[in-house]
Amino acid sequence: MMSCAAWPENSRRGRTRKTALHYFPEFQWLVDFTVAATVVYLITELYFCVAEPSGEMNISVVWCLLVLAFVIKILFSLTAHYFKLEEGGERSLCITFAFFFFVKAMAILIVTENYLEFGLETGFANFSESAVQFLENQGLQSQGPISKLTFKLILALLCSLIGAFLTFPGLRLAQMHLDALTLTTGKVTQTFLHINFLAPLIMVLLWVKPLTKDYIMNPTLGKESVPLMSEQTFDTLRLWAILLLCALRLAMMRRHLQAYLNLAQKAVQQMKKEAGRISTVDLQKMVARVFYYLCVIALQYVAPLVMLLHTTLLLKTLGGHSWGVYPEEDQPCPLHVNSEAAAVTEAPAAPTVTGAGSGSGAGAVSVAQLSVALGGLRTVFSPLLFRGLLSFLTWWIAACLFSTSLFGLFYHQYLMAA
């Protein structure tokens, strides 16, 4: 049996291994906080489904935004680490992909909603009209808070940053996908691996209106077009499809990480084929280097998944969607927030109080004015705006993941082999 005196030494070894693992605290913090935020989201959704409160803020939105902030911070630190390297060409690759995704985003934002139905045009128009009305109610004259060109330019810059952050995770995923296919012999597992790799493409196609929505909602059967489902039902099924594909990617995580760890074995076998003598210390360093960067690889696998998942959850909550599939006559109105906010905005002004109660009356008037102003802001930032913006961001994250993974597949399959 192990003596008690050996325990401090083993604990010191464990701490040494954890500190040697690069980005281990970031990985542990991201996983713990993501699980906690997801549990809070589920509890909040259950509460809103059972109690059906009116006028309460959904606290799960704050948790999802915090998760996205942590993910962006981690991806920024990983990209900055690659950007500081001067020998391998990572800096040039990062800048090239950033410009590529900027041009791609500008091109996508020109496409009409007859092909990509994000709802950005409708959401921005509603935002501009509501903002002008809100400023006029406050006694200010304005033609709108921001022009459409400036809005799309800012959105393209944001898309360029997201694409640059997802460049190296996509390239790494392609290499792990090829290695995992080599290690796997089962046909079912290989099928799941292929579906997992094509999952971002499936998500991208869900917003291509001529390919999915038109054929699913109004399929041509003979000479007539019979609607199979309503638009709200299609939006709900699209959300569930994204969640299922995210669950599949999470389930395939272990096989991808094992494929990365097997790089050490491949390197050892390659060194055995080379001429010359190899010291044991160099061999140990090479194997340990693969192990020490395991948390970096895990972050590159998990961070885009968490970003995509919680953007989808925000799309459901802020966009006024539903998790349930209802008959058309029983469907809840997705824009009920607008009616509530409009009711608050149209509330009569609080009466002025004079005399001895003027102090408390002034406080009541201030509270009433503040509530009216907040109600007006709720009409400005409507579910139509959030639906268009978050639909586009969800689609863009999936498009960046598939673009970088496809380029990595081509690079590792053909350029490296040549």
Backbone torsions as a table, in degrees:
resi	resn	phi	psi	omega
1	MET	NA	156.1	-179.4
2	MET	-80.3	134.7	179.0
3	SER	-76.1	161.8	-179.4
4	CYS	-68.7	-24.5	-178.6
5	ALA	-69.9	-17.9	-179.0
6	ALA	-81.5	-15.9	-176.3
7	TRP	-64.8	-44.6	177.7
8	PRO	-59.8	-37.1	179.2
9	GLU	-65.7	-41.2	179.3
10	ASN	-66.3	-37.6	179.0
11	SER	-66.6	-37.0	176.8
12	ARG	-65.0	-38.4	177.3
13	ARG	-63.3	-40.2	179.4
14	GLY	-63.7	-41.5	178.2
15	ARG	-66.1	-36.3	178.8
16	THR	-64.5	-41.4	179.7
17	ARG	-65.9	-38.0	-179.6
18	LYS	-67.8	-40.4	178.0
19	THR	-69.9	-27.9	178.1
20	ALA	-72.6	-26.5	177.2
21	LEU	-71.7	115.1	-179.2
22	HIS	-67.0	135.8	178.4
23	TYR	62.5	26.2	177.0
24	PHE	-66.8	-44.9	177.8
25	PRO	-60.3	-38.5	179.3
26	GLU	-65.3	-40.7	179.4
27	PHE	-66.1	-45.0	179.7
28	GLN	-63.3	-43.0	179.6
29	TRP	-65.3	-41.2	-179.3
30	LEU	-64.9	-44.2	-179.3
31	VAL	-64.9	-46.4	-178.6
32	ASP	-63.3	-45.6	-177.4
33	PHE	-70.5	-34.5	178.0
34	THR	-65.5	-42.6	178.0
35	VAL	-63.0	-44.1	179.5
36	ALA	-63.1	-43.5	179.9
37	ALA	-65.6	-37.5	178.7
38	THR	-67.3	-39.3	176.9
39	VAL	-64.4	-42.9	177.2
40	VAL	-61.2	-40.9	179.2
41	TYR	-63.2	-43.7	-179.8
42	LEU	-64.3	-42.3	179.3
43	ILE	-65.1	-41.6	179.7
44	THR	-65.5	-41.5	177.9
45	GLU	-64.0	-38.9	177.3
46	LEU	-64.9	-40.1	179.0
47	TYR	-64.7	-44.6	-180.0
48	PHE	-68.4	-28.3	178.8
49	CYS	-75.1	-37.4	-176.5
50	VAL	-85.1	-50.5	-174.4
51	ALA	-81.5	-28.7	-177.5
52	GLU	50.6	58.9	179.5
53	PRO	-74.0	153.6	179.0
54	SER	-118.5	133.6	177.5
55	GLY	83.1	3.4	178.9
56	GLU	-93.0	147.0	177.9
57	MET	-80.3	137.9	177.3
58	ASN	-82.7	106.2	-174.3
59	ILE	-69.0	-19.0	-179.6
60	SER	-66.2	-22.3	177.3
61	VAL	-62.9	-40.9	179.4
62	VAL	-63.3	-42.5	179.9
63	TRP	-64.9	-41.5	178.3
64	CYS	-64.5	-39.3	178.0
65	LEU	-65.8	-37.0	176.6
66	LEU	-65.0	-40.8	177.4
67	VAL	-61.5	-44.8	178.8
68	LEU	-63.4	-36.8	177.7
69	ALA	-64.5	-41.7	178.3
70	PHE	-66.5	-38.5	179.6
71	VAL	-64.9	-45.1	179.7
72	ILE	-64.2	-38.1	178.1
73	LYS	-63.7	-42.4	179.7
74	ILE	-67.3	-44.5	179.0
75	LEU	-64.7	-35.0	176.7
76	PHE	-64.6	-43.3	179.6
77	SER	-65.7	-38.5	177.3
78	LEU	-66.0	-43.5	179.1
79	THR	-65.7	-38.4	177.1
80	ALA	-64.0	-34.7	176.6
81	HIS	-63.8	-43.5	176.5
82	TYR	-67.9	-35.0	-176.3
83	PHE	-68.5	-26.4	-179.1
84	LYS	-77.5	-17.9	179.1
85	LEU	-71.1	134.8	-175.5
86	GLU	-107.5	-12.0	-171.5
87	GLU	-99.8	-37.3	-169.9
88	GLY	-83.9	-8.3	-178.5
89	GLY	87.2	9.6	-179.6
90	GLU	-66.0	-35.0	-179.4
91	ARG	-63.8	-44.8	179.0
92	SER	-64.4	-38.8	179.2
93	LEU	-64.8	-41.1	179.7
94	CYS	-64.4	-45.1	179.9
95	ILE	-65.9	-39.6	179.8
96	THR	-62.8	-45.4	-179.9
97	PHE	-69.1	-33.0	177.1
98	ALA	-62.2	-44.9	177.4
99	PHE	-68.1	-37.1	178.1
100	PHE	-61.4	-45.4	-178.5
101	PHE	-72.3	-27.6	175.2
102	PHE	-65.7	-46.0	178.2
103	VAL	-65.5	-39.2	179.3
104	LYS	-64.4	-41.7	179.1
105	ALA	-64.2	-41.2	177.5
106	MET	-62.2	-38.5	178.4
107	ALA	-68.4	-39.8	-179.4
108	ILE	-67.4	-37.0	-178.2
109	LEU	-70.3	-13.6	176.6
110	ILE	-83.5	-25.6	-176.5
111	VAL	-63.3	136.5	-178.9
112	THR	-74.3	165.5	-178.7
113	GLU	-76.9	-1.4	172.2
114	ASN	-71.9	-17.8	179.9
115	TYR	-113.2	-43.3	176.8
116	LEU	-120.8	104.5	-171.1
117	GLU	-96.1	71.2	175.4
118	PHE	-77.7	-34.5	-173.0
119	GLY	89.8	17.5	-179.5
120	LEU	-65.7	-42.5	-178.6
121	GLU	-63.3	-45.9	179.4
122	THR	-65.1	-42.4	-179.8
123	GLY	-65.3	-41.5	179.1
124	PHE	-68.4	-38.9	177.6
125	ALA	-62.7	-43.1	177.2
126	ASN	-64.1	-38.1	178.6
127	PHE	-64.9	-43.5	-178.9
128	SER	-66.3	-45.9	179.9
129	GLU	-63.3	-43.0	-179.7
130	SER	-67.3	-36.7	179.2
131	ALA	-66.5	-42.1	178.2
132	VAL	-63.0	-42.5	178.9
133	GLN	-64.5	-39.9	180.0
134	PHE	-65.4	-41.8	179.3
135	LEU	-68.1	-35.0	176.7
136	GLU	-67.8	-35.5	176.6
137	ASN	-67.0	-26.4	177.3
138	GLN	-87.7	2.3	178.7
139	GLY	84.8	20.9	-179.4
140	LEU	-115.3	141.2	177.7
141	GLN	-99.6	128.6	-179.2
142	SER	-156.0	150.0	175.4
143	GLN	-95.8	5.7	-179.9
144	GLY	134.2	148.7	-177.9
145	PRO	-70.6	-29.3	-174.9
146	ILE	-157.5	146.3	178.3
147	SER	-81.3	161.6	-178.6
148	LYS	-66.2	-36.5	179.3
149	LEU	-65.6	-43.0	178.0
150	THR	-65.3	-40.2	178.4
151	PHE	-60.2	-45.5	-179.4
152	LYS	-71.3	-31.7	177.3
153	LEU	-67.2	-43.8	177.0
154	ILE	-63.4	-40.4	179.2
155	LEU	-65.3	-37.4	178.1
156	ALA	-67.3	-38.7	176.2
157	LEU	-63.6	-41.8	176.2
158	LEU	-62.4	-41.2	178.1
159	CYS	-64.9	-35.0	177.3
160	SER	-64.2	-42.1	177.3
161	LEU	-64.5	-43.5	178.7
162	ILE	-61.9	-42.0	178.5
163	GLY	-63.9	-39.1	177.4
164	ALA	-65.9	-38.4	178.7
165	PHE	-67.0	-30.5	-176.8
166	LEU	-94.6	5.9	-178.3
167	THR	-66.3	-56.3	-176.2
168	PHE	-71.1	-35.3	171.4
169	PRO	-59.5	-37.7	178.2
170	GLY	-68.7	-40.4	177.8
171	LEU	-64.6	-40.6	178.8
172	ARG	-67.4	-37.7	179.3
173	LEU	-62.4	-37.5	179.6
174	ALA	-63.9	-42.5	178.9
175	GLN	-66.0	-42.8	178.7
176	MET	-66.6	-32.7	177.9
177	HIS	-64.6	-44.5	178.7
178	LEU	-65.0	-41.5	179.1
179	ASP	-67.3	-37.8	179.1
180	ALA	-66.9	-36.8	176.4
181	LEU	-65.7	-35.0	178.7
182	THR	-68.1	-37.0	-177.6
183	LEU	-80.3	-22.4	-174.3
184	THR	-92.6	134.5	178.9
185	THR	-108.8	-22.3	-178.6
186	GLY	-72.7	137.3	-179.1
187	LYS	-68.3	-38.7	-178.7
188	VAL	-65.9	-43.6	179.8
189	THR	-65.1	-39.7	177.4
190	GLN	-63.9	-36.4	176.8
191	THR	-63.8	-43.1	177.6
192	PHE	-64.4	-36.2	177.3
193	LEU	-64.9	-40.6	177.5
194	HIS	-65.7	-41.4	178.1
195	ILE	-64.6	-38.5	179.0
196	ASN	-63.5	-39.1	178.7
197	PHE	-69.4	-35.9	-178.5
198	LEU	-88.2	1.3	-177.8
199	ALA	-58.2	-44.3	177.1
200	PRO	-60.8	-35.2	177.3
201	LEU	-65.2	-39.5	177.7
202	ILE	-62.7	-41.6	177.4
203	MET	-63.4	-39.8	179.0
204	VAL	-62.5	-42.7	-178.0
205	LEU	-69.1	-19.6	179.7
206	LEU	-66.2	-20.5	178.7
207	TRP	-103.4	1.3	176.0
208	VAL	-85.0	105.7	-169.4
209	LYS	-61.6	-46.2	-179.0
210	PRO	-65.5	-24.8	-175.6
211	LEU	-90.2	-31.8	-174.4
212	THR	-118.6	-60.7	-171.2
213	LYS	-65.3	-43.7	-178.8
214	ASP	-66.6	-38.6	-178.7
215	TYR	-76.0	-32.1	-178.0
216	ILE	-82.3	-43.0	-177.5
217	MET	-77.6	-39.7	-177.7
218	ASN	-130.7	70.3	178.8
219	PRO	-72.0	146.1	-179.8
220	THR	-87.0	109.8	178.3
221	LEU	-113.0	99.5	-176.2
222	GLY	71.8	-125.0	-179.3
223	LYS	-96.7	-6.6	-176.4
224	GLU	-114.9	155.1	176.6
225	SER	-110.0	110.3	-174.7
226	VAL	-101.7	119.1	178.6
227	PRO	-71.1	125.6	179.4
228	LEU	-85.2	-29.7	-177.7
229	MET	-155.5	166.4	177.7
230	SER	-85.3	172.1	-179.5
231	GLU	-68.2	-37.9	178.1
232	GLN	-64.9	-37.3	178.1
233	THR	-66.5	-39.5	177.7
234	PHE	-64.8	-40.5	177.4
235	ASP	-62.8	-39.4	178.3
236	THR	-65.7	-45.3	179.0
237	LEU	-64.6	-32.2	176.9
238	ARG	-65.9	-41.1	176.6
239	LEU	-63.0	-43.3	179.5
240	TRP	-66.0	-35.1	177.6
241	ALA	-64.1	-40.4	178.1
242	ILE	-64.7	-42.0	179.6
243	LEU	-64.4	-40.0	178.7
244	LEU	-65.8	-39.7	178.1
245	LEU	-69.0	-33.9	174.0
246	CYS	-66.2	-39.4	177.4
247	ALA	-64.6	-37.8	177.3
248	LEU	-64.7	-42.2	178.6
249	ARG	-63.6	-38.0	177.2
250	LEU	-66.5	-38.1	179.1
251	ALA	-67.7	-30.0	179.5
252	MET	-86.7	4.5	-175.9
253	MET	-64.3	-42.3	-177.0
254	ARG	-61.1	-41.1	-179.1
255	ARG	-68.5	-35.4	179.1
256	HIS	-70.2	-40.6	178.3
257	LEU	-68.0	-35.8	175.9
258	GLN	-65.7	-36.4	176.5
259	ALA	-63.7	-35.6	176.6
260	TYR	-68.2	-42.6	-179.2
261	LEU	-64.5	-28.1	178.4
262	ASN	-72.1	-6.0	174.2
263	LEU	-62.3	-30.6	177.2
264	ALA	-64.1	-43.3	178.3
265	GLN	-64.7	-40.1	178.0
266	LYS	-64.6	-37.7	179.3
267	ALA	-67.5	-38.6	177.9
268	VAL	-64.6	-43.1	178.3
269	GLN	-64.3	-35.8	177.8
270	GLN	-68.1	-37.1	179.2
271	MET	-69.2	-30.4	177.5
272	LYS	-66.5	-28.5	180.0
273	LYS	-79.3	-17.9	-177.9
274	GLU	-83.3	154.8	-179.9
275	ALA	-81.4	153.1	178.8
276	GLY	104.3	170.0	-178.7
277	ARG	-99.0	144.6	-178.7
278	ILE	-121.3	128.6	179.8
279	SER	-75.5	154.2	-179.8
280	THR	-65.6	-34.1	-179.7
281	VAL	-65.0	-42.9	178.5
282	ASP	-64.8	-37.0	178.8
283	LEU	-66.0	-41.9	178.4
284	GLN	-65.6	-40.2	178.6
285	LYS	-63.2	-39.1	-178.9
286	MET	-66.6	-42.2	178.7
287	VAL	-68.6	-40.9	-178.8
288	ALA	-67.3	-31.3	-179.8
289	ARG	-62.0	-38.5	177.6
290	VAL	-65.2	-41.2	-179.1
291	PHE	-68.7	-39.3	-176.6
292	TYR	-66.4	-26.8	-179.8
293	TYR	-96.1	15.5	-178.8
294	LEU	-64.4	-40.8	-179.4
295	CYS	-67.8	-31.0	175.7
296	VAL	-64.5	-44.5	178.7
297	ILE	-65.6	-39.6	178.2
298	ALA	-64.1	-39.0	176.2
299	LEU	-64.2	-40.9	178.6
300	GLN	-65.3	-24.0	177.7
301	TYR	-85.9	-41.4	-171.7
302	VAL	-84.6	-39.2	-173.2
303	ALA	-58.9	-48.4	176.4
304	PRO	-62.4	-34.0	178.0
305	LEU	-64.4	-44.6	178.9
306	VAL	-65.1	-40.6	177.9
307	MET	-60.9	-45.7	-180.0
308	LEU	-65.9	-41.1	-178.2
309	LEU	-63.9	-49.1	-174.7
310	HIS	-78.3	-22.5	169.4
311	THR	-66.8	-37.4	176.2
312	THR	-66.4	-40.5	177.5
313	LEU	-64.1	-39.5	175.6
314	LEU	-65.4	-36.6	177.4
315	LEU	-60.9	-40.8	178.5
316	LYS	-66.5	-45.9	-173.6
317	THR	-74.5	-52.1	-176.7
318	LEU	-79.3	-24.4	-179.4
319	GLY	-84.9	-2.2	177.4
320	GLY	75.8	23.5	177.8
321	HIS	-84.3	178.4	-179.6
322	SER	-133.7	152.2	176.6
323	TRP	-85.3	-17.6	-176.4
324	GLY	-97.2	153.0	176.3
325	VAL	-102.9	113.1	-175.4
326	TYR	-110.6	157.7	167.3
327	PRO	-62.8	156.0	-170.9
328	GLU	-62.3	-34.0	-178.1
329	GLU	-78.0	-16.1	-178.2
330	ASP	-104.2	7.7	-175.2
331	GLN	-74.2	134.7	175.6
332	PRO	-71.0	150.1	179.8
333	CYS	-70.2	123.1	-177.3
334	PRO	-70.9	-14.4	-176.8
335	LEU	-111.6	35.8	-178.5
336	HIS	-68.1	-21.1	179.3
337	VAL	-66.7	-33.5	179.8
338	ASN	-64.4	-42.5	-178.7
339	SER	-66.2	-39.3	178.0
340	GLU	-64.8	-44.1	-180.0
341	ALA	-66.0	-37.4	178.2
342	ALA	-65.3	-36.3	177.4
343	ALA	-64.3	-38.0	177.4
344	VAL	-67.3	-38.9	-178.1
345	THR	-66.7	-36.9	-177.1
346	GLU	-85.6	7.6	179.1
347	ALA	-64.6	144.2	-179.2
348	PRO	-68.4	151.9	-179.6
349	ALA	-68.2	148.0	-179.3
350	ALA	-70.4	138.7	-178.9
351	PRO	-70.2	148.6	178.0
352	THR	-79.6	144.0	-178.5
353	VAL	-116.9	129.5	-179.7
354	THR	-113.7	171.5	175.2
355	GLY	87.3	-144.9	-173.7
356	ALA	-66.9	-29.0	-177.5
357	GLY	-93.9	23.2	-177.5
358	SER	-66.7	-32.5	179.6
359	GLY	-64.7	-50.9	178.7
360	SER	-67.8	-32.8	177.7
361	GLY	-65.7	-38.7	177.4
362	ALA	-64.6	-38.8	177.4
363	GLY	-64.9	-38.6	178.7
364	ALA	-66.2	-38.9	178.3
365	VAL	-64.6	-40.4	179.1
366	SER	-63.7	-42.0	178.1
367	VAL	-63.9	-41.6	179.6
368	ALA	-64.4	-41.9	178.5
369	GLN	-64.9	-38.7	178.6
370	LEU	-65.7	-40.7	179.1
371	SER	-65.5	-37.9	177.4
372	VAL	-65.7	-40.4	179.3
373	ALA	-64.7	-42.0	178.3
374	LEU	-65.6	-37.9	176.2
375	GLY	-63.5	-37.2	176.1
376	GLY	-65.9	-36.9	176.8
377	LEU	-65.6	-33.3	178.0
378	ARG	-67.1	-30.9	175.1
379	THR	-74.7	-30.2	178.5
380	VAL	-68.7	-52.4	178.6
381	PHE	-92.6	78.4	-172.8
382	SER	-88.0	165.5	174.8
383	PRO	-59.2	-27.2	176.9
384	LEU	-62.6	-41.4	178.5
385	LEU	-67.0	-47.3	-179.4
386	PHE	-65.5	-34.8	179.8
387	ARG	-64.9	-45.1	178.8
388	GLY	-67.7	-43.4	-176.9
389	LEU	-68.5	-46.1	-178.2
390	LEU	-73.7	-30.3	174.2
391	SER	-63.5	-43.2	179.0
392	PHE	-65.4	-42.9	-179.2
393	LEU	-66.8	-39.2	176.4
394	THR	-62.5	-45.8	177.8
395	TRP	-62.5	-39.2	-176.9
396	TRP	-68.2	-41.2	178.0
397	ILE	-60.3	-45.4	177.6
398	ALA	-63.9	-39.2	179.4
399	ALA	-66.1	-40.0	177.8
400	CYS	-65.4	-42.0	179.0
401	LEU	-61.8	-43.1	-178.9
402	PHE	-71.2	-38.0	-179.4
403	SER	-63.5	-48.1	-179.5
404	THR	-68.2	-37.4	177.9
405	SER	-66.4	-38.8	178.9
406	LEU	-66.7	-40.3	175.8
407	PHE	-64.8	-40.9	177.2
408	GLY	-64.5	-36.6	176.8
409	LEU	-63.7	-43.8	178.0
410	PHE	-64.7	-39.0	-178.0
411	TYR	-67.5	-48.4	-176.9
412	HIS	-75.3	-27.7	-176.5
413	GLN	-84.3	-33.9	-171.9
414	TYR	-118.7	-50.2	-176.5
415	LEU	-68.6	-42.9	178.7
416	MET	-68.3	-35.5	178.8
417	ALA	-68.7	-30.7	179.5
418	ALA	-75.8	NA	NA
